[in-house]
Amino acid sequence: MEISEDKFLSDLGIRIRQLREQREFSQQDLADYCEIPKIQIQRIELAKINTTIKTLVKIANALGVHPRDLFSI
């Protein structure tokens, strides 16, 4: 199965936003926990940037999920 890079990044951003909202975290809360700028969280959720694995691990840890859970919608 093939997926475009844009679709993958969009799905990733949607999933991160869903998990963040389920935990009632603001973008600022998540950014603070991950020690990254809020604008970076915004850009990830909007599929505006291709972030690092290291940042995704930080986000998964902050959300209390395994990193693979960021990739399933």
Secondary structure, DSSP 8 states (H G I E B T S, - for coil): ----HHHHHHHHHHHHHHHHHHTT--HHHHHHHHTS-HHHHHHHHTT-S---HHHHHHHHHHHTS-GGGGG--
